[in-house]
């Protein structure tokens, strides 16, 4: 009996899943849990949200350079450095005593580490290993984003209640290094060509036809758009604008979901579970939209995703969110729709510009998206502080 060897690209997907889960779970979902105790220490949600915005802006600045490094060196060295930087940043957060120190810690080690183990290197890696199956591969890898919310939001709440927010940050910093470094060191590779493979697990060219592999990579080189050219194309701006606006809304909704529910009388542990349930639906959304991207026009899939998110926000705004059935409808609708964002963005960038310069192009697009987030998140916090 013979067994077909598993294509190494799926190991890349697994590593990306873990990195997405750790990065987004701790930087995004767990931040919502830390927001209330941090606001109590550092003078209000608006000020603390400003610190978060400074981290986002720093991530955007780092992304431009890191994207180029990923294209040249691969994701492996970048993610090793990122895990160390993020773990160090969390250990330092456990010791901050002033608002400027909070800003600096988030903007330097935390932002750098987050950028290095986040979507940019992982999506670039998956895009290099998959072409025909890219939607499904990105669906599985970006499902880690939602899985991180399922795991780390309740975990952060548990740790804060047991040991306080400072020791919680220290323990989570050690968790970063323990979860990210082993799989990156063991499995992450730059390109299928390093192992004599082709994208999607296609069989390598036979010895009688060695030119087939060369022809494939020549076609890929011709199809891939250089970053300097990409920023002058309409597709670049038609992708950056809608995803920037969508991410601004998504970040604000999820970051303030727990404070909103707590303000309306929901216990903290239950509010964290609701956020985890929203993230769980995001897993379903990522897998669902990933499959749709490989079968249907990606533009139509993106339009459907954006419309469903808008409907979810409308339900959150108009409905009595303390009502069990309406809250469940919001979790299902918004969770599923917002789950498709990361998969859509990664797939559309690869589809529009090719895989060879993915990192540099995504890195140049990131500041535009992050600026929108950086404006939307603190603005929501200040409005909340003013209106009560």
matplotlib code that plots the C-alpha trace (Angstrom):
import matplotlib.pyplot as plt

x = [0.0, 1.3, 0.4, 0.4, 2.6, 0.8, 1.6, 3.8, 1.7, -0.9, 1.8, 2.3, -1.5, -1.2, 1.6, -0.3, -3.4, -1.4, 0.2, -3.2, -4.8, -2.1, -1.7, -5.3, -6.5, -4.2, -3.9, -7.5, -9.9, -8.2, -7.7, -11.4, -11.1, -8.1, -9.8, -11.9, -9.1, -6.6, -9.1, -9.5, -5.7, -4.8, -7.7, -10.5, -11.4, -10.5, -6.9, -6.4, -8.0, -5.5, -2.7, -4.2, -4.4, -0.8, 0.0, -2.1, -0.3, 3.1, 2.0, 1.2, 4.7, 6.4, 4.4, 5.9, 9.4, 8.4, 6.5, 9.7, 11.6, 9.0, 9.2, 13.1, 13.7, 10.4, 8.1, 10.3, 12.9, 10.3, 8.0, 10.8, 11.8, 8.1, 7.4, 10.3, 9.3, 5.6, 6.5, 8.9, 6.2, 3.7, 6.2, 6.9, 3.1, 2.9, 5.2, 4.0, 3.1, 2.3, 0.3, 3.4, 5.0, 1.8, 1.9, 5.6, 5.3, 2.4, 3.9, 7.4, 7.8, 4.1, 3.4, 6.6, 5.9, 2.3, 3.2, 5.8, 3.5, 0.3, -1.6, 1.1, 3.8, 1.3, -1.0, 2.1, 3.3, 0.0, -0.4, 3.0, 2.1, -1.4, -2.9, -5.8, -6.8, -5.9, -9.4, -9.7, -6.2, -6.7, -10.0, -8.4, -5.4, -7.4, -9.8, -7.1, -8.1, -11.5, -10.1, -7.9, -11.0, -12.6, -9.6, -7.9, -10.8, -12.2, -8.6, -7.7, -10.8, -10.0, -6.5, -7.5, -10.0, -7.5, -4.2, -4.9, -4.2, -0.5, 0.3, -2.2, -0.1, 3.1, 1.6, 0.3, 3.7, 5.2, 2.3, 3.2, 6.7, 5.6, 2.9, 4.5, 8.2, 8.0, 5.8, 7.5, 10.9, 9.7, 7.6, 7.7, 9.4, 9.7, 8.5, 7.5, 10.5, 12.7, 11.4, 11.2, 7.4, 4.8, 1.9, -1.3, 0.6, 0.7, 3.2, 6.6, 7.8, 9.2, 12.8, 11.8, 10.1, 12.1, 11.0, 7.5, 8.4, 10.5, 7.5, 5.2, 7.4, 7.9, 4.1, 3.9, 6.6, 4.8, 1.5, 2.9, 2.7, 5.6, 4.7, 5.7, 3.2, 0.5, 0.1, -0.7, -3.4, -7.1, -7.3, -5.0, -7.2, -10.4, -9.2, -7.7, -10.7, -13.5, -11.3, -10.2, -13.7, -14.9, -12.0, -12.6, -16.2, -15.2, -12.5, -14.8, -17.7, -15.6, -13.4, -16.3, -18.7, -17.7, -17.8, -21.3, -22.7, -21.2, -22.7, -26.1, -25.8, -24.3, -21.6, -18.1, -17.6, -20.8, -19.8, -16.5, -18.3, -20.5, -17.3, -16.0, -19.2, -18.9, -15.4, -16.7, -19.1, -16.1, -14.4, -17.5, -17.5, -13.8, -14.2, -17.5, -16.2, -12.9, -14.8, -17.0, -13.9, -12.7, -16.1, -17.6, -16.6, -14.6, -16.1, -19.6, -18.5, -16.9, -20.1, -22.2, -19.8, -20.0, -23.8, -24.1, -21.8, -23.8, -27.0, -25.4, -24.3, -27.8, -29.2, -26.7, -27.6, -31.4, -32.2, -32.4, -29.0, -29.9, -32.6, -31.4, -32.9, -31.7, -28.3, -28.0, -29.1, -26.4, -23.7, -24.6, -25.1, -22.2, -19.8, -20.3, -19.9, -17.0, -15.2, -14.9, -12.9, -9.4, -9.9, -11.4, -8.6, -5.8, -7.3, -8.2, -4.7, -3.2, -5.8, -5.2, -1.4, 0.0, 2.0, 5.7, 5.4, 2.4, 4.2, 5.4, 2.0, 0.1, 2.6, 1.9, -1.8, -1.7, -1.2, -4.3, -6.4, -4.8, -5.2, -9.0, -8.9, -6.8, -9.4, -12.4, -11.4, -10.5, -13.3, -15.8, -14.1, -14.3, -17.9, -18.7, -16.9, -18.8, -22.3, -22.1]
y = [0.0, 3.5, 6.8, 10.1, 12.6, 15.6, 18.7, 20.9, 24.0, 22.7, 22.8, 26.5, 26.9, 25.4, 27.7, 30.7, 29.5, 29.5, 32.9, 34.4, 33.0, 34.3, 37.7, 38.6, 36.8, 38.8, 42.1, 42.5, 40.3, 40.3, 44.1, 44.5, 42.6, 44.7, 47.9, 48.4, 47.9, 49.9, 52.8, 52.7, 53.1, 55.5, 57.9, 56.8, 54.8, 57.6, 57.8, 54.1, 53.8, 56.4, 54.2, 51.4, 53.7, 54.5, 50.8, 50.5, 53.4, 51.9, 48.6, 50.3, 52.0, 48.7, 46.9, 48.8, 47.6, 44.2, 43.5, 43.9, 41.7, 38.9, 39.0, 38.7, 36.5, 34.7, 34.7, 32.5, 34.9, 37.7, 35.6, 34.4, 38.0, 38.9, 36.3, 37.5, 41.1, 40.5, 38.4, 41.1, 43.7, 41.9, 41.4, 45.1, 46.0, 44.2, 46.9, 50.1, 52.9, 55.9, 56.7, 57.6, 54.3, 52.5, 54.4, 53.6, 49.9, 49.4, 51.4, 49.7, 46.1, 45.1, 46.8, 45.4, 41.9, 42.0, 43.1, 40.3, 37.5, 38.9, 38.9, 40.3, 37.5, 34.7, 35.7, 36.2, 32.8, 31.1, 33.0, 31.7, 28.1, 28.2, 29.6, 27.5, 26.5, 29.9, 30.7, 27.5, 27.7, 31.3, 30.4, 27.7, 29.9, 33.0, 31.0, 31.3, 34.9, 33.9, 31.0, 33.4, 35.3, 32.1, 31.2, 34.4, 36.7, 34.2, 33.3, 37.0, 37.6, 34.5, 35.6, 39.2, 38.0, 35.6, 37.4, 41.0, 42.6, 43.1, 39.4, 38.4, 40.3, 38.6, 35.2, 35.9, 37.1, 33.8, 32.1, 34.0, 32.5, 29.0, 28.8, 30.6, 29.8, 25.9, 25.6, 28.5, 26.9, 23.5, 24.1, 27.6, 27.8, 30.6, 29.0, 25.6, 25.8, 25.3, 21.8, 21.1, 21.6, 23.6, 25.6, 23.7, 20.4, 20.0, 17.2, 18.5, 18.4, 15.0, 14.6, 14.2, 17.7, 19.9, 23.0, 22.7, 24.0, 26.8, 27.8, 27.9, 30.3, 32.4, 32.8, 33.7, 36.4, 37.9, 37.9, 39.4, 43.2, 45.2, 47.3, 50.6, 49.7, 48.4, 51.7, 53.4, 51.0, 51.6, 48.1, 49.1, 51.9, 50.0, 47.4, 49.7, 52.0, 49.5, 47.4, 50.4, 51.6, 48.1, 47.5, 50.8, 49.7, 46.2, 47.2, 49.7, 47.2, 44.3, 46.4, 48.1, 45.1, 44.0, 47.5, 48.0, 44.8, 45.4, 49.0, 47.4, 45.1, 41.9, 40.3, 40.5, 36.7, 36.4, 39.5, 37.8, 34.6, 36.6, 38.0, 34.5, 33.4, 36.2, 35.0, 31.4, 32.5, 34.2, 30.8, 29.6, 32.7, 32.4, 28.8, 29.6, 32.7, 30.8, 28.1, 30.7, 32.6, 29.5, 29.1, 32.5, 36.0, 37.4, 40.8, 39.6, 37.6, 40.7, 42.8, 40.1, 40.1, 43.9, 44.0, 41.3, 43.2, 46.4, 44.5, 43.1, 46.6, 47.9, 45.2, 46.0, 49.7, 49.5, 46.4, 45.9, 44.1, 42.7, 40.6, 37.0, 36.2, 39.5, 39.2, 35.7, 37.0, 39.7, 37.1, 34.8, 37.5, 39.8, 37.1, 35.1, 38.2, 39.8, 36.4, 36.8, 40.1, 38.8, 36.0, 38.3, 40.9, 38.4, 36.6, 39.7, 41.1, 37.9, 37.7, 41.3, 41.5, 37.9, 36.2, 37.2, 40.7, 40.1, 41.2, 44.5, 45.4, 44.3, 46.3, 49.5, 48.9, 48.4, 52.1, 53.2, 50.5, 51.1, 54.9, 54.3, 52.0, 54.4, 57.2, 55.0, 53.3, 56.3, 58.4, 55.7, 55.8, 59.5, 59.6, 56.9, 58.9, 62.1, 60.6, 58.0]
z = [0.0, -0.9, 0.8, -1.0, 0.7, 2.1, 0.1, 2.2, 1.4, 3.9, 6.5, 5.6, 6.0, 9.5, 10.5, 9.2, 11.1, 14.4, 13.8, 12.8, 16.0, 18.3, 16.7, 16.2, 19.3, 21.5, 19.6, 18.6, 20.5, 23.9, 23.6, 24.1, 27.4, 28.5, 27.5, 30.7, 33.3, 31.2, 30.9, 34.7, 35.2, 32.3, 32.3, 30.0, 27.0, 24.5, 25.8, 25.8, 22.3, 21.2, 22.3, 20.3, 17.3, 17.6, 17.5, 14.3, 12.6, 13.6, 12.1, 8.9, 8.8, 9.6, 7.0, 4.0, 4.9, 6.1, 2.9, 0.9, 3.3, 3.0, -0.8, -0.7, 2.4, 3.0, 6.0, 8.3, 9.5, 9.8, 11.9, 14.2, 14.9, 15.3, 17.9, 20.0, 19.7, 20.5, 23.5, 24.8, 24.2, 26.3, 29.1, 29.0, 29.1, 32.4, 33.8, 32.2, 34.7, 32.6, 29.5, 27.4, 28.3, 27.2, 23.9, 23.4, 24.3, 21.9, 19.1, 19.1, 20.3, 20.2, 16.8, 15.2, 16.5, 15.4, 11.9, 11.6, 12.6, 11.2, 8.0, 5.7, 5.9, 6.4, 3.5, 1.3, 2.2, 1.5, -1.8, -2.9, -2.2, -3.7, -6.9, -8.1, -4.5, -3.0, -1.8, 0.2, 1.5, 2.7, 4.1, 6.3, 7.3, 8.1, 10.1, 12.7, 13.1, 14.4, 16.3, 18.2, 19.3, 20.5, 22.6, 23.7, 24.6, 27.3, 28.3, 28.8, 30.9, 33.0, 33.6, 34.5, 37.0, 38.6, 38.5, 37.4, 34.0, 34.5, 35.2, 32.5, 30.0, 31.2, 30.9, 27.5, 26.4, 27.3, 25.4, 22.2, 22.2, 23.1, 20.4, 17.5, 17.4, 17.2, 14.1, 12.3, 12.9, 11.9, 8.8, 7.4, 4.0, 1.5, -1.8, -3.1, -5.5, -2.4, -2.1, -5.8, -5.9, -7.7, -6.2, -5.3, -5.0, -8.7, -9.8, -10.6, -14.2, -15.3, -16.1, -19.8, -19.7, -17.4, -19.3, -17.9, -14.5, -16.0, -18.2, -15.2, -13.3, -16.4, -16.7, -13.0, -13.5, -16.4, -14.6, -11.3, -11.1, -9.6, -6.6, -8.4, -11.1, -8.8, -6.9, -10.2, -11.1, -10.3, -8.8, -6.0, -4.9, -5.5, -3.1, -0.5, -0.1, 0.6, 2.9, 4.8, 5.4, 6.3, 8.7, 10.4, 11.2, 12.0, 14.5, 16.2, 16.5, 17.9, 20.2, 21.9, 21.9, 25.3, 26.9, 25.2, 26.6, 30.1, 30.1, 29.4, 32.4, 31.0, 33.2, 32.0, 31.6, 29.5, 27.4, 26.6, 25.6, 23.2, 21.6, 21.4, 19.7, 17.2, 16.4, 16.1, 13.4, 11.8, 11.4, 9.5, 7.4, 6.4, 5.3, 3.5, 1.7, 0.9, -0.9, -2.7, -3.9, -5.8, -7.5, -8.2, -9.4, -6.5, -6.9, -6.4, -3.4, -1.9, -2.5, -0.7, 2.3, 2.7, 2.5, 5.1, 7.5, 7.0, 7.9, 11.1, 12.2, 11.6, 13.8, 16.6, 16.3, 16.1, 18.1, 21.9, 22.1, 25.6, 23.9, 23.5, 20.1, 18.6, 20.1, 18.6, 15.2, 15.4, 16.3, 13.5, 10.8, 11.6, 12.7, 9.5, 7.3, 9.0, 8.9, 5.1, 5.2, 5.7, 3.2, 0.6, 0.9, 0.7, -2.3, -4.2, -3.9, -5.2, -8.0, -9.1, -8.8, -8.8, -6.1, -6.6, -5.2, -2.9, 0.3, -1.0, -2.6, 0.6, 2.6, 0.6, 0.9, 4.6, 5.6, 3.8, 5.5, 8.9, 8.8, 8.4, 11.4, 13.4, 12.8, 13.4, 16.6, 18.8, 17.3, 18.5, 22.0, 22.3, 21.2, 23.8, 26.5, 25.6, 25.2, 28.0]

ax = plt.figure().add_subplot(projection="3d")
ax.plot(x, y, z, "-o")
ax.set_aspect("equal")
plt.show()
